[in-house]
Amino acid sequence: MLDAFQEFFRELAQTNPKWNFIYLYDPVQTERVLTGLWMTIKLSVICVALSVVIGVVGAWLQGSPIKWLRMLVQGYIQFFRNTPPLVQLLFFYFALGQFTPTYAPDGWVEVPVISNVGWAILSLSFFAGAFNVEIFRSGIEAVPDSTKEAADALGMNRLQIYRYIVLPLAFRVSLPSLNNNLVNLVKTTTQAIVIAVPELLYQLVSIYNDYSTAQNACMVLMFIVYIVLVGILVMGMNKWERGMRIPGYGQN
Amino acid sequence: MSETEWTPDQPIVSIKDVHKSFGDLEVLKGVSLDVMKGEVICIIGPSGSGKSTLIRCINALNDIQAGSIQVEGLEVNTTGLDKLALRKKVGMVFQQYNLFPHKTALENVMMAPLLVLKQPEEEVEKRARALVKKVRLEGKEDSYPGELSGGQQQRVAIARSLAMNPDVMLFDEVTAALDPETVKEVLVTIKDLAAEGMTCILVTHEMGFAREIADHIYFTDRGVIVEHGPPKTFFKSAKDPRTREFLSQIL
């Protein structure tokens, strides 16, 4: 069965040299695609989680009474929102990477503490996190002062009001925009290719550099994978949104 | 320090010469009044007269520039105010109910005792159910605020305040946002409370209700108390022309 499947694509590549689905019949190339896919999934999941944390913390700091903290958050947002993520990746890896300490795991070769994958995770998380801060801020601002005042009048402190009243309500307001930003983040992980992170795009480009006939087949796969990956994310987010819906509140 | 010994024969809420401004606008220009334990007082007056501001000041939701407000001997107008101590003494119900929309009626009532008083959940739930029953909302425990009518929401808000076991309840125009037919159910709830001996301070436009329930009525206009007295004499023989004009418009 599997043999027949592989045989079909091997023959297709011979009869139609423009459609060489090499990763479907050459186990070495299959392996490259799978490791690339795994790296893309890891990057996406870690960056999504980190960027959401950055967003929540940043939005909280923005409401801080300490002026320089608010300015710090504002500066962070301006920097990461106003510069291209591709440039950020290059800057983090090549510029900041020079100043981070190194260590020698095998006693011989010095390697930096933060690898290129590490820099990609940091850079992309902070990039998406900057947008998430603004997204959560808009949600937080949508919670009426009178609701917070009622919590205050019941004796809740600032942290309790934030955690039990403001955040749960703000989250519901923020979810649709958050959804959009996370979709963008997953797609932006492909840019990690510029610092040689072996994610899916990197692996597929390597494959068609080695086998130029595989170019079209690689691009097709690229689209399919991202449609499926982002589709799963959006489905999950929509389910979450429905699960958090409050009866009789907002749109039903 | 800021808390002096209080005995029930002294006013439970004592307001002395309170001044409050928002920027250049002076809203309260020296207001004084005393409320004894178990008393029900109603503050009436034209809009913008400072009556809502006054009761918000009692709960330190607004600060004051001068004067003194004491609740059971606790001075509200100090920088080192122990807000939590004040919150435990004073409950407040707002015009717009301000329920937590993501919590059910029962959860709304349970929240503060759990988070603020750190009481055990079982005990809190038992008391919350009793309170929901008391405001005549049995069966609505698991409804969200969005599923309740205005009058029902306001009664949940009253139960939510009562869950903190306050000694004084403040009602800030609690029926002003309600449909006429639901006003009554909220007023009945407040009447029950007053009958049980709860000290209540109400800002209201319901003159009939004020006449029926209040021990004492205060009429405010432009930041001062113009006239006050027990309802019988207040409504029949108001002396000040401003009071008479207001009453003639509203009755």
Interface residues (C-beta under 8 A of the other chain):
Chain A: P144 S146 T147 E149 A150 A151 D152 A153 L154 G155 M156 N157 Q160 Y164 I165 P168 L169 R172 I246 P247 G248 Y249
Chain B: N59 L61 K83 L84 R87 K88 G91 M92 F94 Q96 N98 L99 F100 P101 H102 M111 A112 L115 V116 L117 S143 Y144 P145 G146 E147 L148 A157 R160 S161 M164
